Amino acid sequence: MIGHVVCAGKDTPRAEVQRERILCAAQKCFIEHGFHAASMANIAQAAQMSAGLMYRYFENKDDFFRVLAQAAAARMIDLVDELRLDAPPDELRAWLRTWLGAYRADGGVISTWQEMRTSDELVAFSQRVAASVY
């Protein structure tokens, strides 16, 4: 799952399943096509639903990406917070495996993040997340 995200006024279990399906499809399309080349039609096709239905949950591609990036950033920040540099080698190796697994799972979003310059709001969001990690 991408993460718990609540859509105002549409927080029924079915709506959560629909949002999750759309987010997974968007993430897949961003990985396959890149953010700029991925279209709403690509995402709708990957989610196996109409573009109109997607607009009930998300305004645009930036909105998809914002939710995916927030979830990925939260996971990575949590992992950084869990890192104990004074831990024994086995614990450090386990942490590294977890980190690499999370990075692999969110790598498409992270690499897409690097190409994101579509809105001032997303650039500012990127800067806030980066600052929180340092």
Disulfide bonds with the S-S distance in Angstrom:
none
